[in-house]
Amino acid sequence: MNAIEIRNLSKSFRGMYAVDRLHMTVPVGAIYGFIGENGSGKSTTEKLICGHLVPDEGEIKLFGRDYTDAGVRVRVGALIENAGCFPNSSVYQNLMMQAINLGIEDREKEIDRVLKIVRMEDSAHIKFKSCSLGMKQRIGIAMALLGDPALLILDEPINGLDTDGMRIMREILVDITQKYATTVLISSHILGELEKIATHYGIIRQGKMIVEMSASELENRARVFVSLKTKDMQGAKRALAAKYGNVKEEDDYLRVYDVDDTEEIVGYLMEKGYVVSELKKNKIGLEEYYVELMSSKEAN
């Protein structure tokens, strides 16, 4: 069973499609990285899943049931845009008000549970307005986790965070999936951070799903390359291009794409009179894969 199944989903505003015949599949237990440029339809899709917007057409199923089913709606938690907290109330008070709104019975126990998950059990007394951006994002996640949802939808939760804040957020999201069996749909522009935790990806453009894949499929699709330095970079580049074709100069290194035989490259350059001073073998990551994919779509 999949946590989310979307088929032929469309939503327009004033005749312009924000989501255009979208298909999406999110497996149960996944951390699904939802990727796309600004205006690509990510937030609209998330709002449609949460029931904040009504689609023009298409089908949304959550855990095999229609997304409007009351029994499945209670299994969804979301943080879209901001946490909607009262600034002069404490973290605990804000969580208590949300717990009351949700009709949670053992509210104190549930609040203690979510505060522990987001590493804020020692900050419950702090007023919301005094919290850092990272703390506010974690409070929003805590509010979304009230009631122990099976699906958590997060819109750009790591944007604007410092290095430590992003690390804590990564740990929280991994814990949520591994310890609490919660499926996470997360959109983000920070692809390097997303790559560290995501198990699946969906790349959207102009409201259409361009590609869906697992992290292992990304690994298999990612192009290999050899990076190297030599004294005469331009001469070596011309020599390598003549033999291997696809050679680029990036970040003060020559990149030879689609080749992983380092000994062959070093031997070839030595024959041509170039001594290699630095050498390493790599694969392109999610960010470079995304840029290449978008560039190829623009070319088409």
Secondary structure, DSSP 8 states (H G I E B T S, - for coil): -EEEEEEEEEEEETTEEEEEEEEEEEETT-EEEEE--TTSSHHHHHHHHHTSS--SEEEEEETTEETT-HHHHTTEEEE-S-----TTSBHHHHHHHHHHHHT-SSHHHHHHHHHHHTT-TT-TTSBGGGS-HHHHHHHHHHHHHTT--SEEEEESTTTT--HHHHHHHHHHHHHHHHHH--EEEEE-S-HHHHTTT-SEEEEEETTEEEEEEEHHHHHHHS-EEEEEEESSHHHHHHHHHHHHS-EEEETTEEEEET---HHHHHHHHHHTT--EEEEEEEE--HHHHHHHHHHHHHH-
